[in-house]
Amino acid sequence: MTPLTELSIERLLDLALSPQIAAKLAAVTDLSSLRSARVAELTASYGLTTRAAKRCLAIVELGRRLAGHTLEPGMTFRCSRDIFSHAQRTGLIDLPFEQFHAFLLDGKHRLIEAILISQGTLTNSPVHPREVFSSAVRMRAASLVLCHNHPSGDPTPSADDLEVTRRLREVGDLLGVRVLDHVIVGRETFVSLADRGLL
């Protein structure tokens, strides 16, 4: 018997759903688009019944939940991949607009709280140091990790991303709240400014 890891996407859809549903979904050229699809879209675009569309999206959601973990208060931040896993599980990677988050950490890098700093447009999310550090100081964070998504799916940092990071790092140094990393997430991958030596 062929291991599941060696099966084609078409065969996996066939096994997970049914041959009939798999045949209708054969027209989907980018399976990652199913992560943000809605029942009405699947019924209208691919001729699925409401029940079949819900089954399909349930499998997609199961995959999302198994793909990573969310950081919960008290959990230790270990590396940039923890942030990407959190973004996968919470759906940040699929949003059609930018969101900017800060993960506030204690002295042992345990999460105090993850907070939404700002929500923007397709191409930017305005961030002011006041919004980032007022919560950090109030909650007595020793350090923090910044994270935002690129709705384009490409996590390559822009000049604005680098400038915002520089400004926030400088403010953090003045306040004694160290900025450990800025993780930019796309649909399939991420960029850690700390890992790239850009922090």
N, C-alpha and C positions, 0 to 999 in steps of 0.2 A: 504494500500500500504506500502511495506517495505521501510524504510528510506535507502537512498544510503549508509549511513555509516555502515549499517549492511549487505550489499551485499558482496558476494565473489569477489575475483579478476576476476575470469572467467566471472561472470555476469556483472561486470563493463566493462570489455573489450567488451563483447557482446553488451552492450548498447552504449558504446562510439564509437565503430567501426562498426562491423556487426557480425552476427553469423559466417559467413564464415572466416573472418579475425581472430576472436577470436579463432576459432578452429585451425587455422594454428599456432597461437601464444601459444597454449596450451603446446607446447614442451619447451617453455622458462621457465627454472627452477628458474632463478634469474632475476626478472623483473627490478632490478636496472641496469642490463647490457644494457637495452634499452636506458639509458641516454647517453651512449657513442656510440651507434650503428649508422651505416651509412645506407643510402638507399640501396646501393649495397649489404651490408651484409644481410639485411632483405629479399631482393629479392632472393638472392642465398641460404640462410640458411632455410628460412621458406616458400619459394614459393609465396611470396606476389608480387602483381603487383607494379610497381613504384608508382602509385597513392596511393595504399593502404599503402605502406611503408612510403610515405610522410605524409599521414594522421596519421599514428601511431606515427611518430616522432614529428609531430605538437602537438599532445596531450601530449606527454612526455614533450615537451618544455613549453607548457602552465602550466603543473603541476609544473615544475621547477620554472617558474616565479611567480606562486601563492604561492609557498612554503616559500618564504621569501622576503626580500628586499635588495637592494644594498645600501651601505652607499655612499651618494653623498656629495660633498663639502658643508659645512655649516650645515650638519646634526649632531646631538649630539650622540656620542658614549655613550651607557648606560650600556651595559653588554656584556659578551663574546658571548651570543647568537646572538647579532647583527653581529658579525664577521662571525659566522657560516652561518647565513642567507645570508650574502654577498657571501660567498664561494659557497653556493648552487646556487644562482642566476647567478653567473659568471662562473660556471662550474669548479671551482678549485677542487671540491671534486671528479671529474671524470678524472682528468688528469693522464696519465700513467707515469708521471715523477714529481719530486718534484719542487715546486715553493715556494719561500720565499718572503713574502710581509711585508711592514710596513705601518701602518695607522698613518699618522702624525696629531696630534691634537693641537688645540690652548689651551689657559688657561681655557676655559670653556668646554673642551672636545668635541669641534666641529671639524669635519673632515676638515683638510686643503687639504690633498691629500692622496690617496692610491697609493703607488709606488711598483713596482716589483723590488726586490733587486737582486735576482738571480734565475736562473733556472738550475736544476741539472739532476740527473739520477733517476732511479727507487728507489734508496735507500737513496740518500742524495742530498743536495743543498748547496754548499759552501757559507758561509756567513762571510764577514769581517766587523768589526765595521765601517771601513772607508765608505763603501757603504751605510750603514744604516744611519750613523749620518751626513754625508756630506749634504744629502738632508734635514735632520731634522734641521740642523743649518742654512742652506741657506734659508729655508722657515720659520724660526723662530718658530718652533714647541716647545710647552711647554712639551709635552709628546708624547708617541707613543704606539701603540699596534702592536706586531709582530704576524704573522700568516704564517703557512706553511701547506701543505697537506702531507699525507702519502698515496701514490698510492696503498698500500696494502689494504687500507680501514680501518685499525686499527689505531686509533689516539693515542695509548699508547705512551707516550714520551720515547725516547731512552736516553741512557746516554749522547750521543752527543747532543741531543736536550737540555738537562738540562745544559750541559756545555756551549753551545753557548748562552743560555739565561742568565746564570750567568755572562759570559764575557760581553755581551751587556748591562746588567743592570749596571755593574760596570762602563763601559765607559759612559753610560747615566748619572749616578750619578756625574761623574767628569765634564761632559759638561752641567749639569743642564737640561737635557732632560730625564724626568722620563719614564722608561719602565713600563707601567701599567699592561700589560698582554702579554702572549705568548699563542696563541690559535692554537692547532694542530687539523686539521680537517681530518676526514675519510669520507667514503661514506654516512654513516647513522648517525654519531654522532661526537662529538668533545671532546677535553680535554682542559680545561683552567688551565694553571699553577697557575694563581692567585687564582682561585676558590679552587684549591687543596692545597693552601698554599705553593707552590713550587717556588714562585718568591721572 
